[in-house]
Amino acid sequence: MVAARAHHRAELTAALAPGAVLTATEQVLRGRAGEQPGRWTGTTRVVVGGRPLLHTSVGLGPGAPAWLPPVVPRAYGSTVHVGQAAGVPTADDAVRLPLGGGWVATAWGAELHSVVRAVEAVV
């Protein structure tokens, strides 16, 4: 939970050997009920066998580069999985994108429990 006036930065870096398996989930809720949200920046880097597989950054909250009201999600969730190829299922609130030998699923929304369910629906 990132409260008003806070700026939380999270970074996940995974360097994997070929054939390794990884599942990593990130979830964030910005602001308490009735309060203004803080700013959150999350960066995920995954390297397999010395080669980049995924490098993504997401910024949410006041001052973030892509922060464009009125679309201002309060909750964010993402799961990256390496070790199993996947198709591209989508749902109303989430999407799963294939990676070479894996996938990443992402959802945004107003409440964290809804975002978690949306990600689970496409994994």
Backbone as ProteinMPNN parsed JSONL, in Angstrom:
{"seq_chain_A": "MVAARAHHRAELTAALAPGAVLTATEQVLRGRAGEQPGRWTGTTRVVVGGRPLLHTSVGLGPGAPAWLPPVVPRAYGSTVHVGQAAGVPTADDAVRLPLGGGWVATAWGAELHSVVRAVEAVV", "coords_chain_A": {"N_chain_A": [[0.849, -1.157, 0.0], [0.659, 2.109, -0.936], [0.832, 5.119, 0.438], [-0.478, 8.521, 0.542], [1.69, 11.089, -0.643], [3.91, 9.45, -0.607], [6.577, 7.826, -2.42], [7.131, 4.943, -3.787], [9.506, 2.654, -4.908], [9.947, -0.277, -6.688], [11.898, -3.061, -7.578], [12.486, -5.87, -9.545], [14.823, -8.187, -10.393], [15.829, -10.863, -12.273], [18.116, -13.314, -13.013], [18.428, -15.997, -14.945], [19.31, -19.433, -15.534], [19.354, -21.293, -18.631], [16.406, -23.214, -19.078], [15.547, -22.911, -16.483], [12.954, -22.254, -14.035], [10.604, -19.769, -13.209], [8.29, -17.997, -11.265], [6.871, -15.007, -10.555], [5.123, -12.633, -8.686], [3.661, -9.441, -8.539], [2.011, -7.025, -6.627], [0.137, -4.106, -5.996], [-1.374, -1.555, -4.065], [-2.617, 1.621, -4.178], [-2.926, 4.151, -1.966], [-5.071, 4.66, 0.869], [-8.501, 3.991, 1.784], [-10.467, 6.761, 1.032], [-8.297, 8.481, 1.0], [-5.711, 10.329, -0.697], [-3.716, 8.893, -3.334], [-0.366, 7.515, -3.262], [2.73, 7.572, -5.143], [3.915, 5.024, -7.296], [6.469, 3.027, -8.649], [7.346, 0.362, -10.609], [9.728, -1.979, -11.681], [10.634, -4.616, -13.772], [12.969, -7.03, -14.62], [14.04, -9.681, -16.575], [16.369, -12.084, -17.343], [17.514, -14.662, -19.365], [19.814, -17.16, -19.657], [21.771, -15.243, -20.162], [20.579, -13.583, -22.003], [18.269, -10.946, -22.637], [14.894, -11.301, -21.637], [12.609, -10.04, -20.677], [11.938, -6.681, -19.97], [10.492, -4.288, -18.253], [8.798, -1.358, -17.156], [6.535, 0.175, -14.929], [4.701, 2.974, -14.058], [2.721, 4.492, -11.656], [0.458, 6.873, -10.365], [0.478, 10.251, -8.98], [2.552, 12.394, -10.815], [3.826, 10.393, -12.259], [5.097, 9.378, -15.466], [3.131, 8.412, -17.347], [0.751, 9.065, -16.207], [-2.442, 9.783, -16.522], [-5.108, 11.322, -15.756], [-8.635, 11.059, -16.512], [-8.308, 8.324, -16.115], [-7.217, 6.489, -13.732], [-5.884, 4.061, -12.271], [-6.191, 2.396, -9.156], [-5.236, 0.051, -8.155], [-2.844, -2.497, -8.967], [-1.645, -5.395, -10.573], [0.617, -8.008, -11.408], [1.937, -10.91, -12.951], [4.764, -12.746, -13.762], [5.938, -15.445, -15.647], [8.318, -17.903, -16.257], [9.343, -20.656, -18.111], [7.359, -22.074, -19.246], [5.618, -22.061, -22.173], [2.955, -20.017, -23.465], [-0.372, -19.253, -24.617], [-2.354, -16.461, -25.73], [-4.468, -15.499, -23.824], [-7.165, -13.343, -22.944], [-9.06, -11.241, -20.743], [-11.861, -9.349, -19.496], [-10.623, -7.503, -17.796], [-7.896, -8.051, -17.765], [-4.787, -9.166, -19.243], [-2.786, -11.625, -20.883], [0.388, -11.949, -22.039], [2.497, -13.557, -24.383], [5.848, -14.686, -23.838], [9.141, -15.589, -24.92], [9.204, -18.809, -24.144], [7.655, -18.419, -21.887], [5.406, -16.199, -20.068], [3.665, -13.088, -19.375], [1.302, -11.694, -17.23], [-1.094, -9.15, -16.727], [-3.007, -6.742, -14.892], [-5.15, -3.959, -14.174], [-7.005, -1.913, -11.887], [-9.694, -0.785, -9.704], [-9.749, -1.909, -7.148], [-7.648, -3.999, -5.159], [-8.226, -6.757, -4.667], [-9.922, -7.372, -6.803], [-8.226, -6.995, -8.978], [-6.306, -8.992, -8.51], [-7.915, -11.295, -8.833], [-8.554, -10.95, -11.544], [-6.051, -11.259, -12.82], [-5.504, -13.91, -12.065], [-7.477, -15.169, -13.562], [-6.502, -15.282, -16.141], [-4.171, -16.685, -16.041]], "CA_chain_A": [[0.0, 0.0, 0.0], [1.454, 3.327, -1.07], [0.004, 6.204, 0.962], [-0.286, 9.867, -0.006], [3.0, 11.731, -0.556], [4.992, 8.462, -0.684], [6.988, 7.346, -3.737], [7.742, 3.63, -3.583], [10.116, 2.062, -6.098], [10.178, -1.712, -6.536], [12.632, -3.608, -8.717], [12.728, -7.306, -9.562], [15.785, -8.591, -11.411], [16.061, -12.305, -12.214], [19.055, -13.849, -14.002], [18.136, -17.425, -14.919], [19.98, -20.346, -16.452], [18.399, -21.908, -19.558], [15.631, -24.296, -18.489], [15.082, -22.56, -15.137], [11.547, -21.89, -13.91], [10.363, -18.633, -12.319], [6.989, -17.338, -11.201], [6.967, -13.868, -9.635], [3.908, -11.824, -8.699], [3.752, -8.129, -7.908], [0.696, -6.431, -6.398], [0.24, -2.831, -5.287], [-2.583, -0.774, -3.839], [-2.198, 3.005, -3.941], [-3.82, 4.947, -1.133], [-6.09, 4.072, 1.742], [-9.855, 4.466, 1.468], [-10.703, 8.154, 1.352], [-7.057, 9.26, 0.959], [-5.041, 10.452, -1.985], [-2.72, 7.839, -3.517], [1.037, 7.843, -3.46], [3.279, 7.195, -6.444], [4.591, 3.729, -7.3], [7.174, 2.665, -9.873], [7.815, -1.022, -10.559], [10.549, -2.395, -12.819], [10.916, -6.048, -13.811], [13.951, -7.453, -15.622], [14.301, -11.113, -16.571], [17.403, -12.477, -18.297], [17.652, -16.115, -19.408], [21.028, -17.54, -20.38], [22.489, -14.036, -20.561], [19.817, -12.812, -22.996], [17.072, -10.323, -22.061], [13.587, -11.852, -21.988], [11.603, -9.034, -20.343], [12.341, -5.488, -19.208], [9.334, -3.411, -18.279], [8.589, -0.465, -16.014], [5.193, 0.735, -14.822], [4.616, 4.054, -13.08], [1.348, 4.873, -11.338], [0.309, 7.882, -9.332], [0.811, 11.632, -9.319], [3.922, 12.62, -11.258], [4.319, 9.323, -13.127], [5.053, 9.853, -16.853], [1.91, 8.051, -18.077], [-0.398, 9.309, -15.327], [-3.355, 10.603, -17.314], [-6.494, 11.324, -15.286], [-9.366, 10.443, -15.419], [-8.018, 6.9, -15.975], [-6.218, 6.463, -12.663], [-6.09, 2.827, -11.514], [-5.729, 2.4, -7.771], [-4.591, -1.233, -7.882], [-2.098, -3.076, -10.085], [-1.098, -6.718, -10.313], [1.294, -8.604, -12.551], [2.663, -12.156, -12.715], [5.62, -13.179, -14.862], [6.275, -16.863, -15.523], [9.3, -18.408, -17.214], [9.447, -22.1, -18.029], [6.213, -22.673, -19.924], [5.048, -21.18, -23.19], [1.516, -19.831, -23.274], [-1.103, -18.508, -25.628], [-2.634, -15.061, -25.41], [-5.832, -15.282, -23.371], [-7.473, -12.054, -22.328], [-10.34, -11.137, -20.053], [-12.309, -7.955, -19.501], [-9.76, -6.639, -16.997], [-6.516, -8.541, -17.717], [-4.229, -9.717, -20.473], [-1.574, -12.438, -20.747], [1.2, -11.826, -23.245], [3.529, -14.59, -24.428], [7.275, -14.398, -23.925], [9.843, -16.79, -25.363], [9.299, -19.769, -23.052], [6.941, -17.958, -20.697], [4.357, -15.21, -20.282], [3.43, -12.083, -18.338], [-0.113, -11.331, -17.13], [-1.208, -7.853, -16.065], [-4.342, -6.155, -14.737], [-5.293, -2.725, -13.398], [-8.384, -1.728, -11.468], [-9.958, 0.08, -8.555], [-9.525, -2.63, -5.892], [-6.616, -5.015, -5.313], [-8.793, -8.104, -4.762], [-10.447, -7.531, -8.162], [-7.066, -7.116, -9.865], [-5.741, -10.325, -8.281], [-8.811, -12.256, -9.502], [-8.442, -10.776, -12.994], [-4.799, -11.905, -13.242], [-5.692, -15.354, -11.905], [-8.37, -15.661, -14.614], [-5.792, -15.482, -17.41], [-2.985, -17.517, -15.872]], "C_chain_A": [[0.9, 1.226, 0.0], [0.558, 4.512, -0.715], [0.355, 7.534, 0.3], [1.111, 10.385, 0.312], [4.169, 10.752, -0.571], [5.331, 8.195, -2.145], [7.775, 6.069, -3.505], [8.27, 3.115, -4.915], [10.411, 0.595, -5.8], [10.899, -2.208, -7.78], [12.833, -5.102, -8.51], [13.685, -7.587, -10.708], [16.053, -10.076, -11.219], [16.989, -12.698, -13.354], [18.969, -15.367, -13.905], [19.013, -18.193, -15.888], [18.937, -20.889, -17.426], [17.706, -23.107, -18.89], [15.123, -24.014, -17.083], [13.613, -22.155, -15.176], [11.426, -20.755, -12.89], [8.901, -18.237, -12.406], [7.106, -16.247, -10.149], [5.727, -13.001, -9.805], [4.15, -10.52, -7.959], [2.343, -7.558, -7.803], [0.884, -5.136, -5.621], [-1.14, -2.184, -5.19], [-2.131, 0.628, -3.463], [-3.268, 3.741, -3.149], [-4.764, 4.125, -0.288], [-7.449, 4.634, 1.332], [-10.011, 5.911, 1.928], [-9.469, 9.04, 1.358], [-6.53, 9.35, -0.463], [-3.989, 9.349, -2.107], [-1.306, 8.4, -3.535], [1.456, 7.425, -4.857], [4.042, 5.889, -6.292], [5.238, 3.519, -8.659], [7.711, 1.252, -9.699], [8.559, -1.373, -11.832], [10.843, -3.88, -12.688], [11.881, -6.329, -14.951], [14.168, -8.953, -15.463], [15.279, -11.407, -17.698], [17.527, -13.992, -18.215], [18.872, -16.455, -20.255], [21.799, -16.341, -20.896], [21.767, -13.17, -21.579], [18.563, -12.217, -22.358], [15.794, -11.0, -22.558], [12.494, -10.807, -21.765], [12.269, -7.899, -19.581], [11.194, -4.503, -19.34], [9.292, -2.559, -17.017], [7.176, 0.09, -16.087], [5.231, 1.809, -13.739], [3.169, 4.461, -12.894], [1.353, 5.936, -10.256], [0.737, 9.256, -9.79], [2.291, 11.783, -9.668], [4.501, 11.527, -12.126], [4.153, 9.761, -14.579], [3.747, 9.564, -17.592], [0.65, 8.285, -17.247], [-1.337, 10.287, -16.003], [-4.772, 10.52, -16.764], [-7.434, 11.606, -16.454], [-9.113, 8.951, -15.249], [-6.877, 6.757, -14.974], [-6.408, 5.205, -11.813], [-5.471, 2.907, -10.12], [-4.941, 1.135, -7.44], [-3.944, -1.773, -9.153], [-1.598, -4.444, -9.654], [-0.481, -7.272, -11.574], [1.989, -9.883, -12.104], [3.478, -12.463, -13.956], [6.003, -14.629, -14.597], [7.247, -17.238, -16.636], [9.376, -19.913, -17.012], [8.294, -22.824, -18.689], [5.679, -21.659, -20.923], [3.54, -21.095, -22.981], [0.915, -19.105, -24.458], [-1.349, -17.091, -25.151], [-4.085, -14.899, -24.951], [-5.991, -13.885, -22.775], [-8.814, -12.169, -21.621], [-10.738, -9.668, -20.096], [-11.305, -7.023, -18.838], [-8.296, -7.049, -16.984], [-6.094, -9.076, -19.073], [-3.003, -10.551, -20.125], [-0.848, -12.395, -22.081], [2.285, -12.89, -23.244], [4.928, -13.985, -24.464], [7.928, -15.665, -24.457], [10.004, -17.751, -24.196], [8.595, -19.334, -21.786], [5.849, -16.981, -21.048], [4.363, -14.195, -19.152], [1.953, -11.705, -18.391], [-0.23, -10.066, -16.294], [-2.667, -7.419, -15.994], [-4.238, -4.885, -13.907], [-6.739, -2.629, -12.965], [-8.491, -0.842, -10.246], [-9.616, -0.588, -7.231], [-8.552, -3.776, -6.118], [-7.204, -6.413, -5.449], [-9.368, -8.369, -6.157], [-9.317, -7.724, -9.163], [-6.446, -8.505, -9.733], [-6.601, -11.377, -8.97], [-8.696, -12.163, -11.018], [-7.173, -11.429, -13.523], [-4.948, -13.415, -13.154], [-6.555, -15.941, -13.013], [-7.647, -15.93, -15.926], [-4.504, -16.281, -17.257], [-3.417, -18.945, -15.792]], "O_chain_A": [[1.791, 1.357, 0.838], [-0.353, 4.865, -1.464], [1.355, 7.648, -0.408], [1.644, 10.148, 1.396], [5.321, 11.185, -0.549], [4.469, 8.323, -3.015], [8.931, 6.102, -3.082], [7.565, 3.137, -5.924], [11.04, 0.267, -4.794], [10.557, -1.827, -8.899], [13.284, -5.546, -7.454], [13.395, -7.265, -11.86], [16.455, -10.504, -10.138], [16.689, -12.448, -14.522], [19.385, -15.955, -12.907], [19.41, -17.674, -16.932], [17.754, -20.942, -17.088], [18.354, -23.911, -18.22], [14.345, -24.8, -16.542], [13.095, -21.763, -16.222], [12.066, -20.782, -11.839], [8.338, -18.152, -13.498], [7.404, -16.525, -8.988], [5.331, -12.675, -10.924], [4.763, -10.498, -6.892], [1.574, -7.598, -8.763], [1.694, -5.072, -4.696], [-1.953, -2.261, -6.112], [-1.347, 0.801, -2.53], [-4.388, 3.924, -3.625], [-5.197, 3.041, -0.677], [-7.527, 5.633, 0.618], [-9.721, 6.24, 3.078], [-9.563, 10.224, 1.683], [-6.872, 8.535, -1.32], [-3.43, 8.915, -1.1], [-1.083, 9.584, -3.787], [0.633, 6.979, -5.657], [4.727, 5.668, -5.293], [4.633, 3.798, -9.694], [8.448, 0.976, -8.753], [8.083, -1.099, -12.934], [11.252, -4.35, -11.626], [11.653, -5.929, -16.093], [14.444, -9.439, -14.366], [15.056, -11.035, -18.85], [17.634, -14.548, -17.123], [18.951, -16.082, -21.426], [22.418, -16.412, -21.958], [22.285, -12.128, -21.981], [17.865, -12.907, -21.616], [15.636, -11.242, -23.755], [11.563, -10.698, -22.563], [13.059, -8.126, -18.665], [10.956, -3.952, -20.415], [9.706, -2.998, -15.944], [6.681, 0.43, -17.162], [5.731, 1.576, -12.638], [2.468, 4.742, -13.866], [2.169, 5.892, -9.335], [1.298, 9.406, -10.875], [3.166, 11.356, -8.915], [5.581, 11.711, -12.688], [3.181, 10.44, -14.907], [3.298, 10.391, -18.386], [-0.409, 7.746, -17.569], [-1.061, 11.486, -16.054], [-5.569, 9.721, -17.257], [-7.042, 12.359, -17.346], [-9.653, 8.352, -14.32], [-5.707, 6.889, -15.334], [-7.025, 5.269, -10.749], [-4.367, 3.422, -9.942], [-4.085, 1.142, -6.556], [-4.427, -1.543, -10.262], [-1.178, -4.631, -8.512], [-0.981, -7.044, -12.675], [2.56, -9.94, -11.015], [2.956, -12.445, -15.07], [6.347, -14.999, -13.475], [7.022, -16.927, -17.805], [9.462, -20.392, -15.882], [8.251, -24.054, -18.694], [5.331, -20.536, -20.559], [2.93, -21.989, -22.394], [1.615, -18.425, -25.208], [-0.644, -16.583, -24.279], [-4.861, -14.223, -25.626], [-5.064, -13.331, -22.184], [-9.595, -13.084, -21.88], [-10.027, -8.842, -20.67], [-11.147, -5.878, -19.264], [-7.51, -6.446, -16.253], [-6.921, -9.394, -19.928], [-2.269, -10.23, -19.191], [-1.403, -12.758, -23.118], [2.931, -13.111, -22.22], [5.154, -12.921, -25.041], [7.302, -16.724, -24.438], [10.858, -17.533, -23.338], [8.911, -19.835, -20.707], [5.404, -16.93, -22.195], [4.981, -14.409, -18.109], [1.414, -11.43, -19.463], [0.448, -9.921, -15.276], [-3.457, -7.684, -16.9], [-3.362, -4.75, -13.053], [-7.615, -3.205, -13.609], [-7.515, -0.232, -9.81], [-9.231, 0.094, -6.282], [-8.614, -4.451, -7.145], [-6.725, -7.193, -6.272], [-9.3, -9.501, -6.637], [-9.434, -8.525, -10.09], [-6.099, -9.127, -10.737], [-6.065, -12.267, -9.631], [-8.735, -13.183, -11.705], [-7.207, -12.085, -14.563], [-4.557, -14.128, -14.078], [-6.38, -17.106, -13.371], [-8.122, -16.72, -16.742], [-3.814, -16.53, -18.246], [-2.58, -19.836, -15.648]]}, "name": "protein", "num_of_chains": 1, "seq": "MVAARAHHRAELTAALAPGAVLTATEQVLRGRAGEQPGRWTGTTRVVVGGRPLLHTSVGLGPGAPAWLPPVVPRAYGSTVHVGQAAGVPTADDAVRLPLGGGWVATAWGAELHSVVRAVEAVV"}
